[in-house]
Amino acid sequence: MPTWTMPTWTMPHDAAMLQVGIPDGRCYNGGNLPSGSPLRRDGNRHRRVDSPQRTAGPTHWLPNAPCPMPHAQLPMPNYQFPIPNSQLPITNYPFPIPIYQMTDFWTTILEFAQTTTTKVGKQLMLDFGQVQASQKADGTLVTQADKWADKTICDAIASTFAGYGILSEEADKVFPGTEWCWVIDPLDGTTNFTRGIPIWSISLGLLYKGVPIFGYVYVPPTDQAFHGFWQGTSELATPTGAFLNHRPIHSSADDPSNNHFFSLSSPSTAAIQDGFPCKIRMLGVASYNFLTVATGATLGGMEAKPKVWDIAATWVIVQAAGGSWISLKTEPFPLLSGEDYSDRSFPTLVVSRAELQPVFQPFVDKVKI
């Protein structure tokens, strides 16, 4: 079987279809398809068959790797591929090329995130305010609920997305360097969770080559589900926008005033100085602090010590909503292969639009990072 590799394509961002073929151009004349292959050439088209059958003329198929999709569902017709942007049609192939729709990959990613976080969230709601916490080496709290949620999400990823890496707050904290990697915070806001304060979340970020491209955050106590897509410099064709319960959200265009909010974390309180242009809110959850900027509820937020699992999902959602993400020390992305992120923090300022950075920066500079 030939090795399937991703060719270099160009494609308009809003294109609806993707053409895929075997780049080396080899054909298989009159032979059987590989065991389990659902594709069969039928004239100038490919059709699904339930079992390998001998046919006259060339036959073609797509091997199972390294396609950027859940391997558990491969091979599969009408499945979306995230691809580099360029021009279609692809030419220079000596055989018909099957056509694949551009929607199903991201739909599957979104449905997986929604289904998994909803399942985990239901169980966490039963434990909410009822569990005891222990202190980790970095001083943060952890509960058995955190550990259960982490394992449940990791198991779901492993069974659905074979070959994808996993970076998690409660498990493997070393970036594996895989092309695709999920970053998990199974319970952001553990202190709120243990004290019965209804602001905590489950956060999932999907990274491509070390950079987040999809983010999903579910807040079970309020039944709020945030998600977004951010193409960035990845050259992948992705959906666009940020959403709350599937409705579009956008950061605020307002100017600061005493009737607007800015969120801080407890290590960031040195920013509170005379003349601060907004009212201050402290929610106790890094992801939710930043998400309030994405929805337009606040004009900005600062976190002095967020870890990569605190920001992987919101990094996508905030920017997809029109907000501006300012790293105050080192850029978090792309992640570095083999790097241990357990003790690395990424101080961050988020504002609703880039023009507000100089308004808040003098106050943020008072915080030791």
Summary of the structure (lengths in Angstrom):
residues: 369
radius of gyration: 23.0
end to end distance: 53.6
largest distance: 81.2
contacts: 1216
relative contact order: 0.11
helix: 25%
strand: 24%
